[in-house]
Structures are given as C-alpha cells and as structure tokens.
Amino acid sequence: MAARSAALKLDWTKVTSSLGLRGQTVASLQAFKQRNENARRKVQALSELPTTVDFAHYRSILKNQAVVDEIEKRFAAFKPAQYDVNRQLKAIEAFEIEAVKNAQSTKEKVDLELKDLEATLKNIETARPFDELTVDEVAAAEPSIDEKTAKLVSKGRWSVPGYKEKFGDLSVL
C-alpha cells in the first residue's frame, strides 16, 4: 500500500528537472511513467467491474433455461490463465539497472562540468585586469599569439588587420 501511495505522489517533472536528466534517461523514464499509468488505469477499470453473476436472475427472465445452465456450467469450470510475471520483473530490474547507470553517468558528467565551471569562475574572479597584464603573460596564456606574430613579422607584415581603423594610425605621432 505504501508503494502505491508513493508512486501516486511522485512528481515526474520534478524528478527529471531536479536531477538534470537528459536524452535516453528522460525518454526511458517517460516510457516507464506511461506504462505505469496505463497499468494503473487498467487495474482501476477492472476492479470496478462486477465479479459475480446472478444466474437466478437470468433464469427468471429467459425462457431457455438450458442456455443459462450451459453458461453457468462453463462459468463454474472457467479457470483464469496463470501468467509468469518473472519475465516482466526481470525486464523491470534490467530497466532499473540501466536507469541507475545512466543517472550515474549523467551525474559524473555534470560533476565534471561543475568542476570546470567552478575553476573557470575562480580564474575570472582572481584574474588581474587586462590592462595590467604584460605581453609575456598574455603570450604564456595563449601561445598561438606568439606564433601568429612571428609569421606576420617573417612575411614583412608589421601591422594587424583592422588596427588602424579601430585605434587610428599611430605612425603620424
């Protein structure tokens, strides 16, 4: 009974949003939710159906008593089919294992991304203003600047494209 009430109280949208689930994990979770709702509806509909048949009532209304006797005999002999639900339970367990693996994988990725973002934020917060940096510090941070500058100098190009338009021509000073 507790499991039923917990399943009914579960807010599926909060599960996916609070855990930050994406992709295959969310699709599998939504498919599971849909199967759960369909099964719950079927159980509810079947539990509302009457389970007893009043054969005496039908004998009083129908003239052909043989039909009622035959139906009553077959009804009494009827045995519902027994189903082995172990296969479904194993499938649910396999789904649960896969969902846990996906959730752990997603958590690890999110944790790594958070560490990177925290490191980036720390770098931004502790960085010196750009105008206080030296040329050597900028070159050490981004080695491609030195390489590009060396190429331009080796080709005899001493100016950076767009520099004069942005900052003016400094050669007239």
PyMOL CGO cylinders between C-alpha atoms (Angstrom):
from pymol import cmd
from pymol.cgo import CYLINDER

trace = [
    CYLINDER, 0.00, 0.00, 0.00, 2.86, 2.38, 0.82, 0.3, 1, 1, 1, 1, 1, 1,
    CYLINDER, 2.86, 2.38, 0.82, 4.44, 1.72, -2.57, 0.3, 1, 1, 1, 1, 1, 1,
    CYLINDER, 4.44, 1.72, -2.57, 1.20, 2.56, -4.32, 0.3, 1, 1, 1, 1, 1, 1,
    CYLINDER, 1.20, 2.56, -4.32, 0.76, 5.83, -2.46, 0.3, 1, 1, 1, 1, 1, 1,
    CYLINDER, 0.76, 5.83, -2.46, 4.41, 6.77, -3.11, 0.3, 1, 1, 1, 1, 1, 1,
    CYLINDER, 4.41, 6.77, -3.11, 4.03, 6.05, -6.82, 0.3, 1, 1, 1, 1, 1, 1,
    CYLINDER, 4.03, 6.05, -6.82, 0.93, 8.22, -6.97, 0.3, 1, 1, 1, 1, 1, 1,
    CYLINDER, 0.93, 8.22, -6.97, 2.62, 11.11, -5.15, 0.3, 1, 1, 1, 1, 1, 1,
    CYLINDER, 2.62, 11.11, -5.15, 5.73, 11.10, -7.35, 0.3, 1, 1, 1, 1, 1, 1,
    CYLINDER, 5.73, 11.10, -7.35, 6.10, 14.32, -9.35, 0.3, 1, 1, 1, 1, 1, 1,
    CYLINDER, 6.10, 14.32, -9.35, 7.69, 13.06, -12.57, 0.3, 1, 1, 1, 1, 1, 1,
    CYLINDER, 7.69, 13.06, -12.57, 8.59, 16.52, -13.89, 0.3, 1, 1, 1, 1, 1, 1,
    CYLINDER, 8.59, 16.52, -13.89, 10.48, 17.35, -10.71, 0.3, 1, 1, 1, 1, 1, 1,
    CYLINDER, 10.48, 17.35, -10.71, 12.41, 14.09, -10.95, 0.3, 1, 1, 1, 1, 1, 1,
    CYLINDER, 12.41, 14.09, -10.95, 13.78, 14.91, -14.40, 0.3, 1, 1, 1, 1, 1, 1,
    CYLINDER, 13.78, 14.91, -14.40, 14.38, 18.61, -13.71, 0.3, 1, 1, 1, 1, 1, 1,
    CYLINDER, 14.38, 18.61, -13.71, 15.91, 18.31, -10.23, 0.3, 1, 1, 1, 1, 1, 1,
    CYLINDER, 15.91, 18.31, -10.23, 18.27, 15.53, -11.28, 0.3, 1, 1, 1, 1, 1, 1,
    CYLINDER, 18.27, 15.53, -11.28, 19.13, 17.28, -14.54, 0.3, 1, 1, 1, 1, 1, 1,
    CYLINDER, 19.13, 17.28, -14.54, 18.36, 14.18, -16.59, 0.3, 1, 1, 1, 1, 1, 1,
    CYLINDER, 18.36, 14.18, -16.59, 18.59, 14.31, -20.37, 0.3, 1, 1, 1, 1, 1, 1,
    CYLINDER, 18.59, 14.31, -20.37, 18.37, 12.22, -23.51, 0.3, 1, 1, 1, 1, 1, 1,
    CYLINDER, 18.37, 12.22, -23.51, 17.89, 8.47, -23.23, 0.3, 1, 1, 1, 1, 1, 1,
    CYLINDER, 17.89, 8.47, -23.23, 17.35, 8.59, -19.47, 0.3, 1, 1, 1, 1, 1, 1,
    CYLINDER, 17.35, 8.59, -19.47, 14.42, 11.01, -19.77, 0.3, 1, 1, 1, 1, 1, 1,
    CYLINDER, 14.42, 11.01, -19.77, 12.91, 9.05, -22.66, 0.3, 1, 1, 1, 1, 1, 1,
    CYLINDER, 12.91, 9.05, -22.66, 13.13, 5.79, -20.71, 0.3, 1, 1, 1, 1, 1, 1,
    CYLINDER, 13.13, 5.79, -20.71, 11.68, 7.42, -17.61, 0.3, 1, 1, 1, 1, 1, 1,
    CYLINDER, 11.68, 7.42, -17.61, 8.75, 8.87, -19.59, 0.3, 1, 1, 1, 1, 1, 1,
    CYLINDER, 8.75, 8.87, -19.59, 8.08, 5.48, -21.23, 0.3, 1, 1, 1, 1, 1, 1,
    CYLINDER, 8.08, 5.48, -21.23, 8.09, 3.86, -17.79, 0.3, 1, 1, 1, 1, 1, 1,
    CYLINDER, 8.09, 3.86, -17.79, 5.71, 6.53, -16.47, 0.3, 1, 1, 1, 1, 1, 1,
    CYLINDER, 5.71, 6.53, -16.47, 3.33, 5.93, -19.40, 0.3, 1, 1, 1, 1, 1, 1,
    CYLINDER, 3.33, 5.93, -19.40, 3.34, 2.15, -18.84, 0.3, 1, 1, 1, 1, 1, 1,
    CYLINDER, 3.34, 2.15, -18.84, 2.75, 2.72, -15.13, 0.3, 1, 1, 1, 1, 1, 1,
    CYLINDER, 2.75, 2.72, -15.13, -0.24, 5.00, -15.79, 0.3, 1, 1, 1, 1, 1, 1,
    CYLINDER, -0.24, 5.00, -15.79, -1.74, 2.58, -18.35, 0.3, 1, 1, 1, 1, 1, 1,
    CYLINDER, -1.74, 2.58, -18.35, -1.41, -0.36, -15.96, 0.3, 1, 1, 1, 1, 1, 1,
    CYLINDER, -1.41, -0.36, -15.96, -2.94, 1.65, -13.10, 0.3, 1, 1, 1, 1, 1, 1,
    CYLINDER, -2.94, 1.65, -13.10, -5.90, 2.66, -15.33, 0.3, 1, 1, 1, 1, 1, 1,
    CYLINDER, -5.90, 2.66, -15.33, -6.49, -0.95, -16.41, 0.3, 1, 1, 1, 1, 1, 1,
    CYLINDER, -6.49, -0.95, -16.41, -6.39, -2.20, -12.82, 0.3, 1, 1, 1, 1, 1, 1,
    CYLINDER, -6.39, -2.20, -12.82, -8.83, 0.54, -11.76, 0.3, 1, 1, 1, 1, 1, 1,
    CYLINDER, -8.83, 0.54, -11.76, -11.23, -0.24, -14.62, 0.3, 1, 1, 1, 1, 1, 1,
    CYLINDER, -11.23, -0.24, -14.62, -11.13, -3.98, -13.93, 0.3, 1, 1, 1, 1, 1, 1,
    CYLINDER, -11.13, -3.98, -13.93, -11.61, -3.55, -10.19, 0.3, 1, 1, 1, 1, 1, 1,
    CYLINDER, -11.61, -3.55, -10.19, -14.80, -1.55, -10.83, 0.3, 1, 1, 1, 1, 1, 1,
    CYLINDER, -14.80, -1.55, -10.83, -16.39, -4.37, -12.88, 0.3, 1, 1, 1, 1, 1, 1,
    CYLINDER, -16.39, -4.37, -12.88, -18.82, -6.68, -11.08, 0.3, 1, 1, 1, 1, 1, 1,
    CYLINDER, -18.82, -6.68, -11.08, -17.30, -10.07, -10.28, 0.3, 1, 1, 1, 1, 1, 1,
    CYLINDER, -17.30, -10.07, -10.28, -20.44, -12.11, -9.57, 0.3, 1, 1, 1, 1, 1, 1,
    CYLINDER, -20.44, -12.11, -9.57, -23.10, -13.32, -11.97, 0.3, 1, 1, 1, 1, 1, 1,
    CYLINDER, -23.10, -13.32, -11.97, -26.68, -13.74, -10.75, 0.3, 1, 1, 1, 1, 1, 1,
    CYLINDER, -26.68, -13.74, -10.75, -27.76, -16.84, -12.68, 0.3, 1, 1, 1, 1, 1, 1,
    CYLINDER, -27.76, -16.84, -12.68, -31.09, -16.98, -10.81, 0.3, 1, 1, 1, 1, 1, 1,
    CYLINDER, -31.09, -16.98, -10.81, -31.98, -13.57, -12.22, 0.3, 1, 1, 1, 1, 1, 1,
    CYLINDER, -31.98, -13.57, -12.22, -31.28, -14.77, -15.78, 0.3, 1, 1, 1, 1, 1, 1,
    CYLINDER, -31.28, -14.77, -15.78, -33.31, -17.97, -15.20, 0.3, 1, 1, 1, 1, 1, 1,
    CYLINDER, -33.31, -17.97, -15.20, -36.27, -15.82, -14.13, 0.3, 1, 1, 1, 1, 1, 1,
    CYLINDER, -36.27, -15.82, -14.13, -36.11, -13.65, -17.28, 0.3, 1, 1, 1, 1, 1, 1,
    CYLINDER, -36.11, -13.65, -17.28, -35.10, -16.12, -20.00, 0.3, 1, 1, 1, 1, 1, 1,
    CYLINDER, -35.10, -16.12, -20.00, -37.35, -18.86, -21.29, 0.3, 1, 1, 1, 1, 1, 1,
    CYLINDER, -37.35, -18.86, -21.29, -34.48, -21.10, -22.45, 0.3, 1, 1, 1, 1, 1, 1,
    CYLINDER, -34.48, -21.10, -22.45, -33.15, -22.49, -19.15, 0.3, 1, 1, 1, 1, 1, 1,
    CYLINDER, -33.15, -22.49, -19.15, -30.71, -24.78, -20.97, 0.3, 1, 1, 1, 1, 1, 1,
    CYLINDER, -30.71, -24.78, -20.97, -28.69, -21.77, -22.16, 0.3, 1, 1, 1, 1, 1, 1,
    CYLINDER, -28.69, -21.77, -22.16, -28.42, -20.43, -18.63, 0.3, 1, 1, 1, 1, 1, 1,
    CYLINDER, -28.42, -20.43, -18.63, -27.44, -23.89, -17.32, 0.3, 1, 1, 1, 1, 1, 1,
    CYLINDER, -27.44, -23.89, -17.32, -24.76, -24.26, -20.02, 0.3, 1, 1, 1, 1, 1, 1,
    CYLINDER, -24.76, -24.26, -20.02, -23.32, -20.80, -19.31, 0.3, 1, 1, 1, 1, 1, 1,
    CYLINDER, -23.32, -20.80, -19.31, -23.36, -21.44, -15.55, 0.3, 1, 1, 1, 1, 1, 1,
    CYLINDER, -23.36, -21.44, -15.55, -21.59, -24.77, -16.05, 0.3, 1, 1, 1, 1, 1, 1,
    CYLINDER, -21.59, -24.77, -16.05, -18.89, -23.16, -18.23, 0.3, 1, 1, 1, 1, 1, 1,
    CYLINDER, -18.89, -23.16, -18.23, -18.58, -20.24, -15.84, 0.3, 1, 1, 1, 1, 1, 1,
    CYLINDER, -18.58, -20.24, -15.84, -18.00, -22.60, -12.92, 0.3, 1, 1, 1, 1, 1, 1,
    CYLINDER, -18.00, -22.60, -12.92, -15.42, -24.57, -14.94, 0.3, 1, 1, 1, 1, 1, 1,
    CYLINDER, -15.42, -24.57, -14.94, -13.57, -21.46, -16.06, 0.3, 1, 1, 1, 1, 1, 1,
    CYLINDER, -13.57, -21.46, -16.06, -10.08, -21.09, -14.63, 0.3, 1, 1, 1, 1, 1, 1,
    CYLINDER, -10.08, -21.09, -14.63, -8.27, -17.84, -15.34, 0.3, 1, 1, 1, 1, 1, 1,
    CYLINDER, -8.27, -17.84, -15.34, -4.94, -18.15, -17.09, 0.3, 1, 1, 1, 1, 1, 1,
    CYLINDER, -4.94, -18.15, -17.09, -1.89, -18.04, -14.85, 0.3, 1, 1, 1, 1, 1, 1,
    CYLINDER, -1.89, -18.04, -14.85, 0.90, -15.82, -16.08, 0.3, 1, 1, 1, 1, 1, 1,
    CYLINDER, 0.90, -15.82, -16.08, 4.51, -15.97, -15.08, 0.3, 1, 1, 1, 1, 1, 1,
    CYLINDER, 4.51, -15.97, -15.08, 5.42, -12.36, -14.32, 0.3, 1, 1, 1, 1, 1, 1,
    CYLINDER, 5.42, -12.36, -14.32, 9.08, -13.17, -13.64, 0.3, 1, 1, 1, 1, 1, 1,
    CYLINDER, 9.08, -13.17, -13.64, 9.99, -12.13, -17.18, 0.3, 1, 1, 1, 1, 1, 1,
    CYLINDER, 9.99, -12.13, -17.18, 8.37, -8.73, -16.70, 0.3, 1, 1, 1, 1, 1, 1,
    CYLINDER, 8.37, -8.73, -16.70, 10.00, -8.35, -13.29, 0.3, 1, 1, 1, 1, 1, 1,
    CYLINDER, 10.00, -8.35, -13.29, 13.40, -9.16, -14.77, 0.3, 1, 1, 1, 1, 1, 1,
    CYLINDER, 13.40, -9.16, -14.77, 12.79, -6.60, -17.52, 0.3, 1, 1, 1, 1, 1, 1,
    CYLINDER, 12.79, -6.60, -17.52, 11.87, -4.01, -14.89, 0.3, 1, 1, 1, 1, 1, 1,
    CYLINDER, 11.87, -4.01, -14.89, 15.01, -4.84, -12.90, 0.3, 1, 1, 1, 1, 1, 1,
    CYLINDER, 15.01, -4.84, -12.90, 17.13, -4.56, -16.05, 0.3, 1, 1, 1, 1, 1, 1,
    CYLINDER, 17.13, -4.56, -16.05, 15.50, -1.22, -16.83, 0.3, 1, 1, 1, 1, 1, 1,
    CYLINDER, 15.50, -1.22, -16.83, 16.17, -0.06, -13.29, 0.3, 1, 1, 1, 1, 1, 1,
    CYLINDER, 16.17, -0.06, -13.29, 19.84, -1.09, -13.52, 0.3, 1, 1, 1, 1, 1, 1,
    CYLINDER, 19.84, -1.09, -13.52, 20.20, 0.71, -16.85, 0.3, 1, 1, 1, 1, 1, 1,
    CYLINDER, 20.20, 0.71, -16.85, 18.43, 3.80, -15.50, 0.3, 1, 1, 1, 1, 1, 1,
    CYLINDER, 18.43, 3.80, -15.50, 20.74, 3.88, -12.48, 0.3, 1, 1, 1, 1, 1, 1,
    CYLINDER, 20.74, 3.88, -12.48, 23.80, 3.51, -14.76, 0.3, 1, 1, 1, 1, 1, 1,
    CYLINDER, 23.80, 3.51, -14.76, 22.55, 6.36, -16.97, 0.3, 1, 1, 1, 1, 1, 1,
    CYLINDER, 22.55, 6.36, -16.97, 21.82, 8.50, -13.94, 0.3, 1, 1, 1, 1, 1, 1,
    CYLINDER, 21.82, 8.50, -13.94, 25.29, 7.87, -12.51, 0.3, 1, 1, 1, 1, 1, 1,
    CYLINDER, 25.29, 7.87, -12.51, 26.89, 8.63, -15.87, 0.3, 1, 1, 1, 1, 1, 1,
    CYLINDER, 26.89, 8.63, -15.87, 24.89, 11.84, -16.13, 0.3, 1, 1, 1, 1, 1, 1,
    CYLINDER, 24.89, 11.84, -16.13, 25.84, 12.77, -12.56, 0.3, 1, 1, 1, 1, 1, 1,
    CYLINDER, 25.84, 12.77, -12.56, 29.54, 12.19, -13.28, 0.3, 1, 1, 1, 1, 1, 1,
    CYLINDER, 29.54, 12.19, -13.28, 29.35, 14.35, -16.41, 0.3, 1, 1, 1, 1, 1, 1,
    CYLINDER, 29.35, 14.35, -16.41, 27.53, 17.09, -14.52, 0.3, 1, 1, 1, 1, 1, 1,
    CYLINDER, 27.53, 17.09, -14.52, 30.05, 16.92, -11.67, 0.3, 1, 1, 1, 1, 1, 1,
    CYLINDER, 30.05, 16.92, -11.67, 32.96, 17.25, -14.11, 0.3, 1, 1, 1, 1, 1, 1,
    CYLINDER, 32.96, 17.25, -14.11, 31.27, 20.16, -15.85, 0.3, 1, 1, 1, 1, 1, 1,
    CYLINDER, 31.27, 20.16, -15.85, 30.62, 21.84, -12.50, 0.3, 1, 1, 1, 1, 1, 1,
    CYLINDER, 30.62, 21.84, -12.50, 34.29, 21.46, -11.52, 0.3, 1, 1, 1, 1, 1, 1,
    CYLINDER, 34.29, 21.46, -11.52, 35.35, 23.03, -14.83, 0.3, 1, 1, 1, 1, 1, 1,
    CYLINDER, 35.35, 23.03, -14.83, 32.86, 25.86, -14.40, 0.3, 1, 1, 1, 1, 1, 1,
    CYLINDER, 32.86, 25.86, -14.40, 33.98, 26.46, -10.81, 0.3, 1, 1, 1, 1, 1, 1,
    CYLINDER, 33.98, 26.46, -10.81, 37.62, 26.58, -11.94, 0.3, 1, 1, 1, 1, 1, 1,
    CYLINDER, 37.62, 26.58, -11.94, 36.71, 29.00, -14.73, 0.3, 1, 1, 1, 1, 1, 1,
    CYLINDER, 36.71, 29.00, -14.73, 34.74, 31.16, -12.32, 0.3, 1, 1, 1, 1, 1, 1,
    CYLINDER, 34.74, 31.16, -12.32, 37.65, 31.17, -9.87, 0.3, 1, 1, 1, 1, 1, 1,
    CYLINDER, 37.65, 31.17, -9.87, 40.00, 32.20, -12.70, 0.3, 1, 1, 1, 1, 1, 1,
    CYLINDER, 40.00, 32.20, -12.70, 37.66, 35.01, -13.69, 0.3, 1, 1, 1, 1, 1, 1,
    CYLINDER, 37.66, 35.01, -13.69, 37.29, 36.24, -10.11, 0.3, 1, 1, 1, 1, 1, 1,
    CYLINDER, 37.29, 36.24, -10.11, 41.03, 36.16, -9.40, 0.3, 1, 1, 1, 1, 1, 1,
    CYLINDER, 41.03, 36.16, -9.40, 42.19, 37.47, -12.78, 0.3, 1, 1, 1, 1, 1, 1,
    CYLINDER, 42.19, 37.47, -12.78, 44.02, 40.74, -12.97, 0.3, 1, 1, 1, 1, 1, 1,
    CYLINDER, 44.02, 40.74, -12.97, 42.56, 43.45, -15.18, 0.3, 1, 1, 1, 1, 1, 1,
    CYLINDER, 42.56, 43.45, -15.18, 43.62, 43.13, -18.81, 0.3, 1, 1, 1, 1, 1, 1,
    CYLINDER, 43.62, 43.13, -18.81, 45.42, 46.46, -18.85, 0.3, 1, 1, 1, 1, 1, 1,
    CYLINDER, 45.42, 46.46, -18.85, 47.73, 45.29, -16.04, 0.3, 1, 1, 1, 1, 1, 1,
    CYLINDER, 47.73, 45.29, -16.04, 48.96, 42.21, -17.94, 0.3, 1, 1, 1, 1, 1, 1,
    CYLINDER, 48.96, 42.21, -17.94, 52.35, 42.12, -19.60, 0.3, 1, 1, 1, 1, 1, 1,
    CYLINDER, 52.35, 42.12, -19.60, 52.95, 40.94, -23.15, 0.3, 1, 1, 1, 1, 1, 1,
    CYLINDER, 52.95, 40.94, -23.15, 54.87, 37.94, -21.83, 0.3, 1, 1, 1, 1, 1, 1,
    CYLINDER, 54.87, 37.94, -21.83, 51.94, 36.91, -19.59, 0.3, 1, 1, 1, 1, 1, 1,
    CYLINDER, 51.94, 36.91, -19.59, 49.47, 37.15, -22.48, 0.3, 1, 1, 1, 1, 1, 1,
    CYLINDER, 49.47, 37.15, -22.48, 51.81, 35.14, -24.72, 0.3, 1, 1, 1, 1, 1, 1,
    CYLINDER, 51.81, 35.14, -24.72, 52.23, 32.48, -22.00, 0.3, 1, 1, 1, 1, 1, 1,
    CYLINDER, 52.23, 32.48, -22.00, 48.47, 32.20, -21.61, 0.3, 1, 1, 1, 1, 1, 1,
    CYLINDER, 48.47, 32.20, -21.61, 47.88, 31.88, -25.37, 0.3, 1, 1, 1, 1, 1, 1,
    CYLINDER, 47.88, 31.88, -25.37, 51.00, 30.62, -27.26, 0.3, 1, 1, 1, 1, 1, 1,
    CYLINDER, 51.00, 30.62, -27.26, 49.28, 30.96, -30.64, 0.3, 1, 1, 1, 1, 1, 1,
    CYLINDER, 49.28, 30.96, -30.64, 49.64, 34.77, -30.35, 0.3, 1, 1, 1, 1, 1, 1,
    CYLINDER, 49.64, 34.77, -30.35, 53.45, 34.49, -30.47, 0.3, 1, 1, 1, 1, 1, 1,
    CYLINDER, 53.45, 34.49, -30.47, 53.26, 32.07, -33.40, 0.3, 1, 1, 1, 1, 1, 1,
    CYLINDER, 53.26, 32.07, -33.40, 50.93, 34.32, -35.39, 0.3, 1, 1, 1, 1, 1, 1,
    CYLINDER, 50.93, 34.32, -35.39, 53.04, 37.38, -34.62, 0.3, 1, 1, 1, 1, 1, 1,
    CYLINDER, 53.04, 37.38, -34.62, 56.21, 35.56, -35.73, 0.3, 1, 1, 1, 1, 1, 1,
    CYLINDER, 56.21, 35.56, -35.73, 54.50, 34.60, -39.03, 0.3, 1, 1, 1, 1, 1, 1,
    CYLINDER, 54.50, 34.60, -39.03, 53.40, 38.17, -39.69, 0.3, 1, 1, 1, 1, 1, 1,
    CYLINDER, 53.40, 38.17, -39.69, 56.87, 39.53, -38.95, 0.3, 1, 1, 1, 1, 1, 1,
    CYLINDER, 56.87, 39.53, -38.95, 58.54, 36.90, -41.16, 0.3, 1, 1, 1, 1, 1, 1,
    CYLINDER, 58.54, 36.90, -41.16, 56.27, 37.94, -44.05, 0.3, 1, 1, 1, 1, 1, 1,
    CYLINDER, 56.27, 37.94, -44.05, 57.11, 41.58, -43.50, 0.3, 1, 1, 1, 1, 1, 1,
    CYLINDER, 57.11, 41.58, -43.50, 53.65, 42.50, -42.27, 0.3, 1, 1, 1, 1, 1, 1,
    CYLINDER, 53.65, 42.50, -42.27, 54.08, 44.66, -39.20, 0.3, 1, 1, 1, 1, 1, 1,
    CYLINDER, 54.08, 44.66, -39.20, 50.50, 45.75, -38.77, 0.3, 1, 1, 1, 1, 1, 1,
    CYLINDER, 50.50, 45.75, -38.77, 47.45, 43.87, -37.57, 0.3, 1, 1, 1, 1, 1, 1,
    CYLINDER, 47.45, 43.87, -37.57, 44.47, 43.97, -39.96, 0.3, 1, 1, 1, 1, 1, 1,
    CYLINDER, 44.47, 43.97, -39.96, 41.80, 46.39, -38.72, 0.3, 1, 1, 1, 1, 1, 1,
    CYLINDER, 41.80, 46.39, -38.72, 44.08, 48.00, -36.11, 0.3, 1, 1, 1, 1, 1, 1,
    CYLINDER, 44.08, 48.00, -36.11, 44.29, 51.40, -37.85, 0.3, 1, 1, 1, 1, 1, 1,
    CYLINDER, 44.29, 51.40, -37.85, 40.53, 51.52, -38.36, 0.3, 1, 1, 1, 1, 1, 1,
    CYLINDER, 40.53, 51.52, -38.36, 39.88, 50.81, -34.70, 0.3, 1, 1, 1, 1, 1, 1,
    CYLINDER, 39.88, 50.81, -34.70, 42.71, 52.73, -32.98, 0.3, 1, 1, 1, 1, 1, 1,
    CYLINDER, 42.71, 52.73, -32.98, 43.91, 55.17, -35.64, 0.3, 1, 1, 1, 1, 1, 1,
    CYLINDER, 43.91, 55.17, -35.64, 47.26, 55.48, -37.35, 0.3, 1, 1, 1, 1, 1, 1,
    CYLINDER, 47.26, 55.48, -37.35, 49.97, 55.76, -34.68, 0.3, 1, 1, 1, 1, 1, 1,
    CYLINDER, 49.97, 55.76, -34.68, 52.78, 56.35, -37.20, 0.3, 1, 1, 1, 1, 1, 1,
    CYLINDER, 52.78, 56.35, -37.20, 51.83, 60.05, -37.51, 0.3, 1, 1, 1, 1, 1, 1,
    CYLINDER, 51.83, 60.05, -37.51, 52.58, 60.79, -33.86, 0.3, 1, 1, 1, 1, 1, 1,
]
cmd.load_cgo(trace, "trace")
